[in-house]
Amino acid sequence: MNDLASAKGAAAHGGSIQLFYARSAARNRPTVDRAEGIYVWDTAGRRYIDACSGPVVSNIGHGNPRVLEAMVAQAKKVAYASRALFENQPNIDLAGLVTRLAGPGLERAFFVSGGSEATEAAIKLARQYAVTRGEAGRWKVIARDPGYHGATLGALGVTGDPDSRRLFGVQARLMPLVPAPFTYRLPPNHTADSYARHCAAELDAVIRREGADTVLAFIMEPVGGLATGALVAPDHYYRAIREICDRRGVLLIFDEVMSGAGRTGTFLAAEHWPAARPDLVTLAKGISAGYTPLGAVLAPAKMVEAVAGAGGFLHGHTYSANPLSCAIALAVVREMVERDLMGNAARMGVVLRQRLAAIKARSGILGDVRGMGLLQAIEIVSDQETKAIFPAERQAVYRIIELGIERGLLLYSRRTANGKYGEWLMVCPPLIVTEAEIDEIARLIEETLAAYEAELRKEGALR
Ligand SMILES: Cc1ncc(COP(=O)(O)O)c(C=O)c1O
C-alpha cells in the first residue's frame, strides 16, 4: 500500500479517486457534502466559498432549483434514447438555443460528453470536411504551446503539455506547436505587442514549414484557460491569426471549453473579436455548469451539409446528444439568458479585476492579474520586480490552495509545464456572484496570500 493509500485509510477494494494521484497536497481533501449558490459544505459542516467554480465549471452556481426540476422531469420522461433510433426534443431545443447565441456561421451543434470529446469531434469534423472538399492532404492541426485541449490521445496531440507529451507522445500523433502570446513574462527585447506579432508570424512560418496544403486547422483558446492563466492577447493577434488561416486555407478552431458559456461576459469569448470569427467552436464545462457531463462542437451549416452529403460524420458516442444531458443543459443555458448572467459576468468581472489589482498593490507575491469577465487568474512570483518564479520544489500554488481551503476559500490551479512559464491560480467564481461575495473572495485571497508570504518570510525564502 503506498503512502497515500494508507493516509486515506484505503479499503482493499474501491477507495477514493485521490488514490490515483500521488501529490501530497491532495492528501487531506475534505469530503464534500452539499452545495448551494456559490458555497460548498463538507461533511464536517465547514463552509467554503467557490471562487473557481470547481475547474471553471459551475457557471450558474450550485443547487439551481430550475435545473434540478428539469433534471427530474426529463429523467421521469426518458433518461436515455439512442440517437441511432430516435430524435429527441431536448437535443433539438438545445442545439437551436446554443447556435442562436453563438451567432452567424455556427448554425449546427453536435453534443458529446465533455471537453476532450469536443476536441476530438472538432478535429474529426474538420478532417472529414477537408476530405469531402478534395483536400485529403490536410490533416495537421497546429496548436499553441502551452495550451490545453483535453486528455484523450487525439486531444493530447494538440495539447502543449511537455509531461503528457513525453509520457504518452508515443501513443498519440503529436502535432506542431506555436508559442502562446504571453503578455506578462516576455522573451528579451519584446513588448506584449511585439511578442504577439512574433507569435502570429510563427503560425504562418510553421504552416509554410509543414506545407500549407498539409495543414487542416489551428486550434487555440481565445481567452486562455489554466494552461496560460487566462491569457488575453492584444487585439491585433486575433485579426492576424484569422487572416493567416484564411490565406493558407486553414480552419480556425476556438476551444471555448473554459471561455464559453458566458464566462467572459458574452456567450462566446469569440464575440470580443468580430474580425476573427472561428470556423469551429468547442464548448463544455459551463454549458451544463456541472449538472451533467456535456460538451459540444459548433459548426457551420455548410460544413455539416457537406459531410452529411458525403456519407455522414464518421464519429459518435453512445451518449452523444442524449436527452437527459441536453434537457439539463437547456435549463442551464435558459437560466443564463433569462437572468442575464453573461451581463453579470461582464459587470462583476470589472469589480473582481479591481479588487485583485488592489491586492496586487499590497501583496509581495502577486505578479500579474489577467483575464476577461469572470475568467481571471493571478500569477504568483517570488519577486514582483524581477518576476522571478518560486523554485519548483515549493509547489507554491498547491500550498496556496491548501491555505485557502483552511480559510474556507476554493481556488483552482495546476502548474503548467512544471512552472516553466510561471505559476498562477484561476479566480473564476460562478456567474451569479454578487459584489458582496466578490468582496468576501477578495478578502480571503488577500488573507491566504499573506499567510503564504508569512510562511516564506519565516523560512527566510523572501527578500
Ligand atoms: C480549454 C480546455 N479544453 C479542453 C478541456 C478538456 O475538457 P474535459 O476535461 O471536459 O475533457 C479543458 C479542461 O480543462 C479545457 O480547459
The ligand as an ORCA input file, in Angstrom:
! r2SCAN-3c Opt
* xyz 0 1
  C      -9.650     24.753    -22.703
  C      -9.973     23.331    -22.398
  N     -10.185     22.468    -23.400
  C     -10.497     21.171    -23.188
  C     -10.594     20.675    -21.901
  C     -10.925     19.221    -21.679
  O     -12.180     19.114    -21.121
  P     -12.614     17.808    -20.275
  O     -11.791     17.816    -19.036
  O     -14.090     18.034    -20.039
  O     -12.376     16.620    -21.133
  C     -10.383     21.543    -20.817
  C     -10.454     21.022    -19.437
  O      -9.984     21.618    -18.510
  C     -10.072     22.896    -21.076
  O      -9.865     23.759    -20.073
*
